[in-house]
Structure formats: C-alpha cells, structure tokens
C-alpha cells in the first residue's frame, strides 16, 4: 500500500515534468498533490512503525526516486526563474515533511492544507514574484491536477 503511494507520486512527478509546459505550475501542482495525499495517510506509516515493521528499508529506493523527481521539478522551476535559487531538494523535502506533519490530524485547531500549500508555494517564489494575484496563488489540488 505505502509502496504503491510512493510509486504513484513518483509517476505523477514524472508526468507533470513531461506534460506541463510551465515548470513552476508543474512543481506547485506536485506539491499540492503530495501534501493533500500524504497528510491524512501518515497514520498507516505510524501504525506499521509501532508494530515493529521497518518500512524504511523497503522504501529506500522508492523514496530516492521520489526525491530525484522532486529535485528535477525544483531545478526546472528554478531555471525558469519561478522559484528561488537559494534552496535545494533537501530544503524542499524538509519543508514538505514539515507541512505534511502540520496538516495531519492532531489535537487542537486544524490547519487548512490548501492554505499551508499556498503559503509554502508563495515562499518558494522569488521575492519579486510573490504577488497576490490569482496567477501567483498556489494551485488547487483538483481532481485534474491530482491525476484522477
């Protein structure tokens, strides 16, 4: 199940990289997909982990592929001047991980995933491109952008 999710997300990243003419849109759509799909499913990984099942060993290759595709999307958006150049894939993965954790179900007020995605995407843009125009807004995680 977890393996299938990582494979599917890697395929989504590859498809967006190949099919989306705007590198920034490809990256931001992928970010939206990753966060909206991963946030509610952390409970499965936690349950397997607490049961003593080491899923990291079996996922290492898949995580590496996902990281590489994420890096490709990031680099393409940076080359297009749409994403700040002072971050690398390690920075982006840490930001994604933190955002996913922040949007998971937990006690207290819920964090709206779309708002968190918008803030993350806005922060990735170079300062000159951080306009509050509709074009600069983070994409919605629609069924189309999610590959459904």
Secondary structure in CASP SS format (residue, H / E / C, confidence):
PFRMAT SS
TARGET T0000
AUTHOR 0000-0000-0000
METHOD secondary structure of the structure
MODEL  1
X C 1.00
X H 1.00
X H 1.00
X H 1.00
X H 1.00
X H 1.00
X H 1.00
X H 1.00
X H 1.00
X H 1.00
X H 1.00
X H 1.00
X H 1.00
X H 1.00
X H 1.00
X H 1.00
X H 1.00
X H 1.00
X H 1.00
X C 1.00
X C 1.00
X C 1.00
X H 1.00
X H 1.00
X H 1.00
X H 1.00
X H 1.00
X H 1.00
X H 1.00
X H 1.00
X H 1.00
X H 1.00
X H 1.00
X H 1.00
X H 1.00
X H 1.00
X H 1.00
X H 1.00
X H 1.00
X H 1.00
X H 1.00
X H 1.00
X H 1.00
X H 1.00
X H 1.00
X H 1.00
X H 1.00
X H 1.00
X H 1.00
X H 1.00
X C 1.00
X C 1.00
X C 1.00
X C 1.00
X H 1.00
X H 1.00
X H 1.00
X H 1.00
X H 1.00
X H 1.00
X H 1.00
X H 1.00
X H 1.00
X H 1.00
X H 1.00
X H 1.00
X H 1.00
X H 1.00
X H 1.00
X H 1.00
X H 1.00
X H 1.00
X H 1.00
X H 1.00
X H 1.00
X H 1.00
X H 1.00
X H 1.00
X H 1.00
X C 1.00
X C 1.00
X C 1.00
X C 1.00
X C 1.00
X C 1.00
X C 1.00
X C 1.00
X C 1.00
X H 1.00
X H 1.00
X H 1.00
X H 1.00
X H 1.00
X H 1.00
X H 1.00
X H 1.00
X H 1.00
X H 1.00
X H 1.00
X H 1.00
X H 1.00
X H 1.00
X H 1.00
X C 1.00
X C 1.00
X C 1.00
X C 1.00
X C 1.00
X C 1.00
X C 1.00
X C 1.00
X C 1.00
X H 1.00
X H 1.00
X H 1.00
X H 1.00
X H 1.00
X H 1.00
X H 1.00
X H 1.00
X H 1.00
X H 1.00
X H 1.00
X H 1.00
X C 1.00
X C 1.00
X H 1.00
X H 1.00
X H 1.00
X C 1.00
X C 1.00
X C 1.00
X C 1.00
X H 1.00
X H 1.00
X H 1.00
X C 1.00
X C 1.00
X C 1.00
X C 1.00
X C 1.00
X C 1.00
X C 1.00
X C 1.00
X C 1.00
X C 1.00
X C 1.00
X C 1.00
END
